[in-house]
Amino acid sequence: MAGPIGFHRMHEILTRLDAIELKACLHFNAAIRRVQILRLFRVASRLGDGVLWYSLTACLALFGGASGRAAALQCAVAGVAGLLLYRALKGVLVRERPFITHRAVVCAGRPLDRFSFPSGHTLHAVSFTLIICSAVPTAALLLAPAALLIALSRVVLGLHYPSDVLAGALLGAGVAHATLRWVVP
């Protein structure tokens, strides 16, 4: 019977995973050499700062009737919960952004802070998309691609590792699920 993975073996595995992730970062980050791609992902990242989500939440509240107001409330709760969650995790995990750790990664966006894990932009993009689409299913035609672009923008712009974005997406889905289940106006 095999025993638990030893410290040195675990360190070796993590080192390999870091190398794979850096390679992915560099691959995505190379896309910024094309001006049109750089512009697209800067716009996507900027929308993920909150502009898109605040606007949609306000529209739901103002024009969506009772179900829109309920979804707007859920978005507000998910927004606050997501903010508290990702800030707490960043404060504990303190993983520096790829462009800080690796000189070869170019920072082509505006970092909101020094730390990268998890991606708050992705967390909010996923949670708001899931909540809004639960109220307005046809919104998925626009919001799913927007959320994907926001998530990708974080890696392309050198602000996050792929695992930061994956963790943000999983946390965002969890926040949305919990909010949809427990915040029922």
ROVEX-337966 format. One record per residue (C-alpha): residue in three letters; chain; x, y, z; residue number from 1. Coordinates in Angstrom, 1 decimal, always signed. Last residue first. Layout:
residues N
pt resn->ALA	chain->A	X->X	Y->Y	Z->Z	resi->NUM
...
***
This chain:
residues 185
pt resn->PRO	chain->A	X->-37.5	Y->+37.5	Z->-2.4	resi->185
pt resn->VAL	chain->A	X->-35.5	Y->+34.3	Z->-2.7	resi->184
pt resn->VAL	chain->A	X->-32.0	Y->+34.8	Z->-1.5	resi->183
pt resn->TRP	chain->A	X->-31.0	Y->+31.3	Z->-0.4	resi->182
pt resn->ARG	chain->A	X->-31.0	Y->+29.2	Z->-3.5	resi->181
pt resn->LEU	chain->A	X->-30.2	Y->+31.8	Z->-6.1	resi->180
pt resn->THR	chain->A	X->-27.6	Y->+33.3	Z->-3.8	resi->179
pt resn->ALA	chain->A	X->-26.0	Y->+29.9	Z->-3.0	resi->178
pt resn->HIS	chain->A	X->-25.8	Y->+28.9	Z->-6.7	resi->177
pt resn->ALA	chain->A	X->-24.5	Y->+32.3	Z->-7.8	resi->176
pt resn->VAL	chain->A	X->-21.8	Y->+32.3	Z->-5.1	resi->175
pt resn->GLY	chain->A	X->-20.8	Y->+28.8	Z->-6.1	resi->174
pt resn->ALA	chain->A	X->-20.6	Y->+29.7	Z->-9.8	resi->173
pt resn->GLY	chain->A	X->-18.5	Y->+32.7	Z->-8.9	resi->172
pt resn->LEU	chain->A	X->-16.2	Y->+30.5	Z->-6.8	resi->171
pt resn->LEU	chain->A	X->-15.7	Y->+28.1	Z->-9.7	resi->170
pt resn->ALA	chain->A	X->-15.1	Y->+30.9	Z->-12.1	resi->169
pt resn->GLY	chain->A	X->-12.7	Y->+32.7	Z->-9.8	resi->168
pt resn->ALA	chain->A	X->-10.8	Y->+29.4	Z->-9.2	resi->167
pt resn->LEU	chain->A	X->-10.5	Y->+28.9	Z->-13.0	resi->166
pt resn->VAL	chain->A	X->-9.4	Y->+32.5	Z->-13.5	resi->165
pt resn->ASP	chain->A	X->-6.7	Y->+32.3	Z->-10.8	resi->164
pt resn->SER	chain->A	X->-5.7	Y->+28.9	Z->-12.3	resi->163
pt resn->PRO	chain->A	X->-5.2	Y->+30.5	Z->-15.7	resi->162
pt resn->TYR	chain->A	X->-2.7	Y->+33.0	Z->-14.1	resi->161
pt resn->HIS	chain->A	X->-3.8	Y->+36.6	Z->-13.7	resi->160
pt resn->LEU	chain->A	X->-3.0	Y->+40.1	Z->-14.7	resi->159
pt resn->GLY	chain->A	X->-0.9	Y->+39.5	Z->-17.8	resi->158
pt resn->LEU	chain->A	X->-3.4	Y->+41.2	Z->-20.1	resi->157
pt resn->VAL	chain->A	X->-4.2	Y->+37.8	Z->-21.9	resi->156
pt resn->VAL	chain->A	X->-4.8	Y->+36.2	Z->-18.5	resi->155
pt resn->ARG	chain->A	X->-7.3	Y->+38.7	Z->-17.2	resi->154
pt resn->SER	chain->A	X->-8.8	Y->+39.2	Z->-20.6	resi->153
pt resn->LEU	chain->A	X->-9.7	Y->+35.5	Z->-20.8	resi->152
pt resn->ALA	chain->A	X->-12.2	Y->+35.9	Z->-17.9	resi->151
pt resn->ILE	chain->A	X->-13.7	Y->+39.0	Z->-19.3	resi->150
pt resn->LEU	chain->A	X->-14.0	Y->+37.4	Z->-22.7	resi->149
pt resn->LEU	chain->A	X->-15.7	Y->+34.4	Z->-21.2	resi->148
pt resn->ALA	chain->A	X->-18.1	Y->+36.5	Z->-19.2	resi->147
pt resn->ALA	chain->A	X->-19.0	Y->+38.5	Z->-22.4	resi->146
pt resn->PRO	chain->A	X->-19.5	Y->+35.3	Z->-24.4	resi->145
pt resn->ALA	chain->A	X->-21.9	Y->+34.0	Z->-21.7	resi->144
pt resn->LEU	chain->A	X->-23.6	Y->+37.4	Z->-21.3	resi->143
pt resn->LEU	chain->A	X->-24.7	Y->+37.9	Z->-24.9	resi->142
pt resn->LEU	chain->A	X->-26.6	Y->+34.7	Z->-25.8	resi->141
pt resn->ALA	chain->A	X->-27.1	Y->+34.0	Z->-22.1	resi->140
pt resn->ALA	chain->A	X->-29.5	Y->+37.0	Z->-21.9	resi->139
pt resn->THR	chain->A	X->-32.1	Y->+34.7	Z->-23.5	resi->138
pt resn->PRO	chain->A	X->-32.5	Y->+33.0	Z->-20.1	resi->137
pt resn->VAL	chain->A	X->-33.7	Y->+36.1	Z->-18.4	resi->136
pt resn->ALA	chain->A	X->-34.2	Y->+35.4	Z->-14.7	resi->135
pt resn->SER	chain->A	X->-31.7	Y->+32.5	Z->-14.5	resi->134
pt resn->CYS	chain->A	X->-29.6	Y->+34.3	Z->-17.0	resi->133
pt resn->ILE	chain->A	X->-29.2	Y->+37.2	Z->-14.7	resi->132
pt resn->ILE	chain->A	X->-28.0	Y->+35.0	Z->-11.8	resi->131
pt resn->LEU	chain->A	X->-25.7	Y->+32.9	Z->-13.9	resi->130
pt resn->THR	chain->A	X->-24.1	Y->+35.9	Z->-15.6	resi->129
pt resn->PHE	chain->A	X->-23.8	Y->+37.8	Z->-12.4	resi->128
pt resn->SER	chain->A	X->-21.9	Y->+34.9	Z->-10.7	resi->127
pt resn->VAL	chain->A	X->-19.7	Y->+34.2	Z->-13.7	resi->126
pt resn->ALA	chain->A	X->-18.6	Y->+37.7	Z->-14.4	resi->125
pt resn->HIS	chain->A	X->-18.3	Y->+38.4	Z->-10.6	resi->124
pt resn->LEU	chain->A	X->-15.9	Y->+35.5	Z->-10.0	resi->123
pt resn->THR	chain->A	X->-14.1	Y->+36.3	Z->-13.3	resi->122
pt resn->HIS	chain->A	X->-13.4	Y->+39.9	Z->-12.3	resi->121
pt resn->GLY	chain->A	X->-12.4	Y->+38.8	Z->-8.8	resi->120
pt resn->SER	chain->A	X->-9.7	Y->+36.5	Z->-10.1	resi->119
pt resn->PRO	chain->A	X->-8.6	Y->+34.3	Z->-7.3	resi->118
pt resn->PHE	chain->A	X->-5.6	Y->+34.5	Z->-6.7	resi->117
pt resn->SER	chain->A	X->-4.0	Y->+37.5	Z->-8.3	resi->116
pt resn->PHE	chain->A	X->-2.4	Y->+39.9	Z->-5.8	resi->115
pt resn->ARG	chain->A	X->-0.9	Y->+43.3	Z->-6.1	resi->114
pt resn->ASP	chain->A	X->-4.2	Y->+45.4	Z->-6.4	resi->113
pt resn->LEU	chain->A	X->-6.6	Y->+46.7	Z->-9.0	resi->112
pt resn->PRO	chain->A	X->-4.2	Y->+45.9	Z->-11.8	resi->111
pt resn->ARG	chain->A	X->-4.7	Y->+48.1	Z->-14.9	resi->110
pt resn->GLY	chain->A	X->-4.0	Y->+46.2	Z->-18.1	resi->109
pt resn->ALA	chain->A	X->-1.2	Y->+45.3	Z->-20.5	resi->108
pt resn->CYS	chain->A	X->+1.2	Y->+43.9	Z->-17.9	resi->107
pt resn->VAL	chain->A	X->+3.7	Y->+41.9	Z->-20.0	resi->106
pt resn->VAL	chain->A	X->+4.8	Y->+38.5	Z->-18.8	resi->105
pt resn->ALA	chain->A	X->+8.5	Y->+37.9	Z->-19.5	resi->104
pt resn->ARG	chain->A	X->+9.5	Y->+39.6	Z->-16.2	resi->103
pt resn->HIS	chain->A	X->+7.8	Y->+36.8	Z->-14.2	resi->102
pt resn->THR	chain->A	X->+6.7	Y->+37.4	Z->-10.6	resi->101
pt resn->ILE	chain->A	X->+5.2	Y->+40.9	Z->-11.0	resi->100
pt resn->PHE	chain->A	X->+3.7	Y->+40.2	Z->-14.4	resi->99
pt resn->PRO	chain->A	X->+2.2	Y->+37.0	Z->-13.1	resi->98
pt resn->ARG	chain->A	X->+0.3	Y->+38.7	Z->-10.3	resi->97
pt resn->GLU	chain->A	X->+1.5	Y->+37.9	Z->-6.8	resi->96
pt resn->ARG	chain->A	X->-0.2	Y->+35.1	Z->-4.8	resi->95
pt resn->VAL	chain->A	X->-1.1	Y->+36.5	Z->-1.4	resi->94
pt resn->LEU	chain->A	X->-3.2	Y->+33.5	Z->-0.2	resi->93
pt resn->VAL	chain->A	X->-4.6	Y->+35.1	Z->+3.0	resi->92
pt resn->GLY	chain->A	X->-5.4	Y->+38.7	Z->+1.7	resi->91
pt resn->LYS	chain->A	X->-6.4	Y->+37.4	Z->-1.7	resi->90
pt resn->LEU	chain->A	X->-8.8	Y->+34.9	Z->-0.1	resi->89
pt resn->ALA	chain->A	X->-10.4	Y->+37.6	Z->+2.0	resi->88
pt resn->ARG	chain->A	X->-10.7	Y->+40.0	Z->-0.9	resi->87
pt resn->TYR	chain->A	X->-12.2	Y->+37.2	Z->-3.1	resi->86
pt resn->LEU	chain->A	X->-14.9	Y->+36.3	Z->-0.5	resi->85
pt resn->LEU	chain->A	X->-15.8	Y->+39.8	Z->+0.5	resi->84
pt resn->LEU	chain->A	X->-16.2	Y->+40.9	Z->-3.1	resi->83
pt resn->GLY	chain->A	X->-18.2	Y->+37.8	Z->-4.0	resi->82
pt resn->ALA	chain->A	X->-20.6	Y->+38.2	Z->-1.1	resi->81
pt resn->VAL	chain->A	X->-21.1	Y->+41.9	Z->-2.0	resi->80
pt resn->GLY	chain->A	X->-21.8	Y->+41.1	Z->-5.6	resi->79
pt resn->ALA	chain->A	X->-23.8	Y->+38.0	Z->-4.9	resi->78
pt resn->VAL	chain->A	X->-26.1	Y->+40.1	Z->-2.6	resi->77
pt resn->ALA	chain->A	X->-26.5	Y->+42.8	Z->-5.2	resi->76
pt resn->CYS	chain->A	X->-27.1	Y->+40.3	Z->-8.0	resi->75
pt resn->GLN	chain->A	X->-29.7	Y->+38.6	Z->-5.9	resi->74
pt resn->LEU	chain->A	X->-31.5	Y->+41.9	Z->-5.3	resi->73
pt resn->ALA	chain->A	X->-31.3	Y->+42.6	Z->-9.1	resi->72
pt resn->ALA	chain->A	X->-32.8	Y->+39.2	Z->-9.8	resi->71
pt resn->ALA	chain->A	X->-35.7	Y->+39.8	Z->-7.4	resi->70
pt resn->ARG	chain->A	X->-36.2	Y->+43.3	Z->-9.0	resi->69
pt resn->GLY	chain->A	X->-36.2	Y->+41.7	Z->-12.4	resi->68
pt resn->SER	chain->A	X->-38.7	Y->+39.0	Z->-11.3	resi->67
pt resn->ALA	chain->A	X->-41.1	Y->+41.7	Z->-10.0	resi->66
pt resn->GLY	chain->A	X->-40.9	Y->+43.9	Z->-13.1	resi->65
pt resn->GLY	chain->A	X->-37.8	Y->+43.9	Z->-15.2	resi->64
pt resn->PHE	chain->A	X->-37.5	Y->+47.5	Z->-16.1	resi->63
pt resn->LEU	chain->A	X->-36.1	Y->+49.4	Z->-13.2	resi->62
pt resn->ALA	chain->A	X->-34.5	Y->+46.6	Z->-11.1	resi->61
pt resn->LEU	chain->A	X->-33.4	Y->+44.6	Z->-14.2	resi->60
pt resn->CYS	chain->A	X->-32.0	Y->+47.7	Z->-15.8	resi->59
pt resn->ALA	chain->A	X->-30.1	Y->+48.6	Z->-12.6	resi->58
pt resn->THR	chain->A	X->-28.6	Y->+45.1	Z->-12.4	resi->57
pt resn->LEU	chain->A	X->-27.6	Y->+45.3	Z->-16.1	resi->56
pt resn->SER	chain->A	X->-25.8	Y->+48.6	Z->-15.5	resi->55
pt resn->TYR	chain->A	X->-24.1	Y->+47.5	Z->-12.4	resi->54
pt resn->TRP	chain->A	X->-22.9	Y->+44.3	Z->-14.1	resi->53
pt resn->LEU	chain->A	X->-21.6	Y->+46.0	Z->-17.3	resi->52
pt resn->VAL	chain->A	X->-19.7	Y->+48.8	Z->-15.4	resi->51
pt resn->GLY	chain->A	X->-18.3	Y->+46.5	Z->-12.8	resi->50
pt resn->ASP	chain->A	X->-14.6	Y->+46.3	Z->-13.5	resi->49
pt resn->GLY	chain->A	X->-15.6	Y->+43.5	Z->-15.9	resi->48
pt resn->LEU	chain->A	X->-16.4	Y->+46.0	Z->-18.5	resi->47
pt resn->ARG	chain->A	X->-12.9	Y->+47.3	Z->-18.2	resi->46
pt resn->SER	chain->A	X->-11.5	Y->+43.8	Z->-18.7	resi->45
pt resn->ALA	chain->A	X->-13.6	Y->+43.3	Z->-21.9	resi->44
pt resn->VAL	chain->A	X->-12.5	Y->+46.7	Z->-23.2	resi->43
pt resn->ARG	chain->A	X->-8.8	Y->+45.9	Z->-22.5	resi->42
pt resn->PHE	chain->A	X->-9.4	Y->+42.5	Z->-24.1	resi->41
pt resn->LEU	chain->A	X->-10.7	Y->+43.9	Z->-27.4	resi->40
pt resn->ARG	chain->A	X->-8.1	Y->+46.7	Z->-27.5	resi->39
pt resn->LEU	chain->A	X->-5.2	Y->+44.2	Z->-27.1	resi->38
pt resn->ILE	chain->A	X->-6.7	Y->+41.9	Z->-29.7	resi->37
pt resn->GLN	chain->A	X->-7.0	Y->+44.8	Z->-32.2	resi->36
pt resn->VAL	chain->A	X->-3.4	Y->+45.9	Z->-31.4	resi->35
pt resn->ARG	chain->A	X->-1.8	Y->+42.5	Z->-32.1	resi->34
pt resn->ARG	chain->A	X->+1.1	Y->+42.1	Z->-29.8	resi->33
pt resn->ILE	chain->A	X->-1.4	Y->+41.5	Z->-27.0	resi->32
pt resn->ALA	chain->A	X->-1.7	Y->+37.9	Z->-28.1	resi->31
pt resn->ALA	chain->A	X->+1.6	Y->+37.0	Z->-26.5	resi->30
pt resn->ASN	chain->A	X->-0.1	Y->+37.2	Z->-23.1	resi->29
pt resn->PHE	chain->A	X->-2.0	Y->+34.0	Z->-23.9	resi->28
pt resn->HIS	chain->A	X->+1.1	Y->+32.0	Z->-24.7	resi->27
pt resn->LEU	chain->A	X->+3.1	Y->+33.5	Z->-21.9	resi->26
pt resn->CYS	chain->A	X->+0.4	Y->+32.7	Z->-19.4	resi->25
pt resn->ALA	chain->A	X->+0.1	Y->+29.1	Z->-20.7	resi->24
pt resn->LYS	chain->A	X->+3.9	Y->+28.6	Z->-20.3	resi->23
pt resn->LEU	chain->A	X->+3.6	Y->+30.1	Z->-16.8	resi->22
pt resn->GLU	chain->A	X->+0.9	Y->+27.6	Z->-16.0	resi->21
pt resn->ILE	chain->A	X->+2.9	Y->+24.6	Z->-17.2	resi->20
pt resn->ALA	chain->A	X->+5.9	Y->+25.8	Z->-15.2	resi->19
pt resn->ASP	chain->A	X->+3.8	Y->+26.2	Z->-12.1	resi->18
pt resn->LEU	chain->A	X->+2.3	Y->+22.7	Z->-12.6	resi->17
pt resn->ARG	chain->A	X->+5.9	Y->+21.3	Z->-12.8	resi->16
pt resn->THR	chain->A	X->+6.9	Y->+23.1	Z->-9.5	resi->15
pt resn->LEU	chain->A	X->+3.7	Y->+21.9	Z->-7.8	resi->14
pt resn->ILE	chain->A	X->+4.5	Y->+18.3	Z->-8.8	resi->13
pt resn->GLU	chain->A	X->+8.1	Y->+18.6	Z->-7.6	resi->12
pt resn->HIS	chain->A	X->+7.0	Y->+20.2	Z->-4.3	resi->11
pt resn->MET	chain->A	X->+4.5	Y->+17.3	Z->-3.8	resi->10
pt resn->ARG	chain->A	X->+7.3	Y->+14.8	Z->-4.4	resi->9
pt resn->HIS	chain->A	X->+9.6	Y->+16.6	Z->-1.9	resi->8
pt resn->PHE	chain->A	X->+6.9	Y->+16.7	Z->+0.7	resi->7
pt resn->GLY	chain->A	X->+6.0	Y->+13.1	Z->+0.4	resi->6
pt resn->ILE	chain->A	X->+2.8	Y->+11.8	Z->-1.1	resi->5
pt resn->PRO	chain->A	X->+0.9	Y->+9.7	Z->+1.4	resi->4
pt resn->GLY	chain->A	X->+1.7	Y->+6.1	Z->+1.7	resi->3
pt resn->ALA	chain->A	X->+1.4	Y->+3.4	Z->-1.0	resi->2
pt resn->MET	chain->A	X->+0.0	Y->+0.0	Z->+0.0	resi->1
***
